[in-house]
Amino acid sequence: MPLKKSQPKPRFRRGRAHAAFVTRITRLLARGQRSPKAAAAGCLALAREAETAAESAISDWHVDQALGLAAMALEKAGDHDGAEQVLRELVQRHRAALNGHGHGIAFQLGQLSLACFRTGKQEEAVAFSYEALRYFGQHPEPCYLIETLGRKLRQHQRQQDRRRRSAK
């Protein structure tokens, strides 16, 4: 059966860990005003620490596995309505995760594209821009980055056109 809001909260809450993360990231961002390199190093260390902690934690994957197995057991028991209800919840969880990851990959590809434009890697920048725009199309979310990528791609295309004309 789906988890109900009235059930007691599980033992493995992330409240304190999340609060500590937010405190540390806030301090690192403040440090970034004075020393961006030190802030970047601190953020990278925090990311690795969080990654290590995540490997030993109960996660959404575990919840999804338990729900999927519950649906299978309900089907086997002949409770098709119960199985359907659990599967609907599971599908909704996956849709939400996909949408969140879709926004994330679109934004990060856009950022990577702009970084490649700044470092002179034009062809990679164009490829990453188009890939980012595809994800933005699949997972729409208002974002300044879409306009920025469009502007950069138009600039790149104008430069390519000028080079072709001058080569003739």
One Martini backbone bead per residue (centre of mass of N, CA, C, O) as a GRO file, in nm:
protein
  168
    1MET     BB    1   0.101   0.033   0.016
    2PRO     BB    2   0.089   0.345   0.041
    3LEU     BB    3   0.217   0.604   0.183
    4LYS     BB    4   0.119   0.766   0.469
    5LYS     BB    5   0.107   1.066   0.638
    6SER     BB    6   0.019   0.929   0.928
    7GLN     BB    7   0.266   0.794   0.948
    8PRO     BB    8   0.541   0.729   1.079
    9LYS     BB    9   0.845   0.827   1.075
   10PRO     BB   10   1.132   0.743   0.977
   11ARG     BB   11   1.450   0.697   1.102
   12PHE     BB   12   1.580   0.804   0.811
   13ARG     BB   13   1.633   1.103   0.842
   14ARG     BB   14   1.769   1.426   0.695
   15GLY     BB   15   1.757   1.688   0.861
   16ARG     BB   16   2.043   1.734   0.990
   17ALA     BB   17   2.214   1.685   0.740
   18HIS     BB   18   2.085   1.908   0.571
   19ALA     BB   19   2.147   2.144   0.759
   20ALA     BB   20   2.456   2.108   0.747
   21PHE     BB   21   2.482   2.146   0.445
   22VAL     BB   22   2.364   2.430   0.426
   23THR     BB   23   2.568   2.564   0.611
   24ARG     BB   24   2.822   2.492   0.448
   25ILE     BB   25   2.736   2.612   0.172
   26THR     BB   26   2.697   2.900   0.272
   27ARG     BB   27   2.988   2.945   0.360
   28LEU     BB   28   3.118   2.886   0.086
   29LEU     BB   29   2.974   3.111  -0.071
   30ALA     BB   30   3.086   3.341   0.101
   31ARG     BB   31   3.385   3.274   0.039
   32GLY     BB   32   3.360   3.323  -0.274
   33GLN     BB   33   3.387   3.633  -0.262
   34ARG     BB   34   3.702   3.607  -0.182
   35SER     BB   35   3.749   3.273  -0.267
   36PRO     BB   36   3.671   3.081  -0.523
   37LYS     BB   37   3.874   2.842  -0.504
   38ALA     BB   38   3.812   2.761  -0.211
   39ALA     BB   39   3.512   2.712  -0.257
   40ALA     BB   40   3.542   2.492  -0.470
   41ALA     BB   41   3.700   2.294  -0.296
   42GLY     BB   42   3.482   2.269  -0.076
   43CYS     BB   43   3.253   2.166  -0.264
   44LEU     BB   44   3.400   1.912  -0.361
   45ALA     BB   45   3.435   1.786  -0.083
   46LEU     BB   46   3.132   1.779  -0.015
   47ALA     BB   47   3.045   1.601  -0.249
   48ARG     BB   48   3.212   1.352  -0.167
   49GLU     BB   49   3.087   1.321   0.112
   50ALA     BB   50   2.794   1.286   0.014
   51GLU     BB   51   2.847   1.042  -0.165
   52THR     BB   52   2.940   0.854   0.061
   53ALA     BB   53   2.683   0.877   0.235
   54ALA     BB   54   2.480   0.775   0.013
   55GLU     BB   55   2.590   0.478  -0.007
   56SER     BB   56   2.481   0.424   0.315
   57ALA     BB   57   2.188   0.494   0.239
   58ILE     BB   58   1.868   0.542   0.238
   59SER     BB   59   1.671   0.557  -0.060
   60ASP     BB   60   1.469   0.592  -0.325
   61TRP     BB   61   1.540   0.319  -0.438
   62HIS     BB   62   1.435   0.156  -0.195
   63VAL     BB   63   1.146   0.250  -0.214
   64ASP     BB   64   1.092   0.151  -0.503
   65GLN     BB   65   1.149  -0.147  -0.451
   66ALA     BB   66   0.935  -0.191  -0.230
   67LEU     BB   67   0.693  -0.108  -0.404
   68GLY     BB   68   0.731  -0.314  -0.632
   69LEU     BB   69   0.708  -0.565  -0.447
   70ALA     BB   70   0.430  -0.500  -0.338
   71ALA     BB   71   0.283  -0.517  -0.609
   72MET     BB   72   0.352  -0.812  -0.664
   73ALA     BB   73   0.220  -0.927  -0.409
   74LEU     BB   74  -0.065  -0.822  -0.466
   75GLU     BB   75  -0.105  -0.973  -0.726
   76LYS     BB   76  -0.062  -1.260  -0.609
   77ALA     BB   77  -0.310  -1.206  -0.399
   78GLY     BB   78  -0.537  -1.048  -0.591
   79ASP     BB   79  -0.474  -0.727  -0.544
   80HIS     BB   80  -0.521  -0.521  -0.800
   81ASP     BB   81  -0.592  -0.249  -0.677
   82GLY     BB   82  -0.345  -0.224  -0.492
   83ALA     BB   83  -0.133  -0.249  -0.714
   84GLU     BB   84  -0.222  -0.006  -0.877
   85GLN     BB   85  -0.177   0.207  -0.659
   86VAL     BB   86   0.127   0.157  -0.624
   87LEU     BB   87   0.206   0.200  -0.925
   88ARG     BB   88   0.117   0.491  -0.939
   89GLU     BB   89   0.316   0.595  -0.732
   90LEU     BB   90   0.571   0.497  -0.878
   91VAL     BB   91   0.531   0.658  -1.136
   92GLN     BB   92   0.528   0.936  -1.001
   93ARG     BB   93   0.812   0.920  -0.886
   94HIS     BB   94   0.956   0.886  -1.162
   95ARG     BB   95   0.855   1.144  -1.293
   96ALA     BB   96   0.978   1.338  -1.088
   97ALA     BB   97   1.270   1.248  -1.130
   98LEU     BB   98   1.289   1.299  -1.434
   99ASN     BB   99   1.226   1.598  -1.422
  100GLY     BB  100   1.458   1.679  -1.237
  101HIS     BB  101   1.684   1.563  -1.422
  102GLY     BB  102   1.609   1.719  -1.676
  103HIS     BB  103   1.671   1.997  -1.562
  104GLY     BB  104   1.961   1.938  -1.475
  105ILE     BB  105   2.085   1.858  -1.753
  106ALA     BB  106   2.012   2.111  -1.904
  107PHE     BB  107   2.164   2.314  -1.727
  108GLN     BB  108   2.449   2.179  -1.732
  109LEU     BB  109   2.483   2.180  -2.038
  110GLY     BB  110   2.465   2.485  -2.064
  111GLN     BB  111   2.707   2.551  -1.886
  112LEU     BB  112   2.911   2.386  -2.052
  113SER     BB  113   2.877   2.540  -2.311
  114LEU     BB  114   2.971   2.817  -2.204
  115ALA     BB  115   3.250   2.717  -2.121
  116CYS     BB  116   3.337   2.635  -2.409
  117PHE     BB  117   3.313   2.911  -2.534
  118ARG     BB  118   3.525   3.048  -2.336
  119THR     BB  119   3.756   2.816  -2.430
  120GLY     BB  120   3.718   2.769  -2.759
  121LYS     BB  121   3.500   2.516  -2.787
  122GLN     BB  122   3.280   2.538  -3.024
  123GLU     BB  123   3.179   2.255  -3.109
  124GLU     BB  124   3.104   2.159  -2.827
  125ALA     BB  125   2.916   2.391  -2.755
  126VAL     BB  126   2.706   2.333  -2.972
  127ALA     BB  127   2.636   2.045  -2.890
  128PHE     BB  128   2.551   2.115  -2.596
  129SER     BB  129   2.331   2.314  -2.669
  130TYR     BB  130   2.144   2.121  -2.824
  131GLU     BB  131   2.109   1.922  -2.594
  132ALA     BB  132   1.990   2.119  -2.391
  133LEU     BB  133   1.744   2.204  -2.566
  134ARG     BB  134   1.617   1.926  -2.574
  135TYR     BB  135   1.569   1.906  -2.267
  136PHE     BB  136   1.406   2.165  -2.238
  137GLY     BB  137   1.177   2.053  -2.424
  138GLN     BB  138   1.109   1.802  -2.232
  139HIS     BB  139   1.175   2.010  -1.964
  140PRO     BB  140   1.012   2.265  -1.894
  141GLU     BB  141   1.172   2.579  -1.791
  142PRO     BB  142   1.223   2.868  -1.679
  143CYS     BB  143   1.525   3.017  -1.836
  144TYR     BB  144   1.797   3.209  -1.910
  145LEU     BB  145   1.968   2.995  -2.071
  146ILE     BB  146   1.812   2.977  -2.334
  147GLU     BB  147   1.880   3.260  -2.438
  148THR     BB  148   2.187   3.237  -2.419
  149LEU     BB  149   2.218   3.001  -2.616
  150GLY     BB  150   2.083   3.133  -2.857
  151ARG     BB  151   2.281   3.367  -2.880
  152LYS     BB  152   2.541   3.198  -2.913
  153LEU     BB  153   2.451   3.045  -3.167
  154ARG     BB  154   2.412   3.294  -3.345
  155GLN     BB  155   2.701   3.397  -3.325
  156HIS     BB  156   2.834   3.147  -3.439
  157GLN     BB  157   2.688   3.150  -3.713
  158ARG     BB  158   2.792   3.426  -3.806
  159GLN     BB  159   3.092   3.348  -3.801
  160GLN     BB  160   3.070   3.121  -4.005
  161ASP     BB  161   2.960   3.291  -4.237
  162ARG     BB  162   3.201   3.486  -4.256
  163ARG     BB  163   3.416   3.271  -4.317
  164ARG     BB  164   3.289   3.168  -4.579
  165ARG     BB  165   3.288   3.437  -4.733
  166SER     BB  166   3.603   3.495  -4.698
  167ALA     BB  167   3.692   3.220  -4.849
  168LYS     BB  168   3.576   3.302  -5.149
   0.00000   0.00000   0.00000
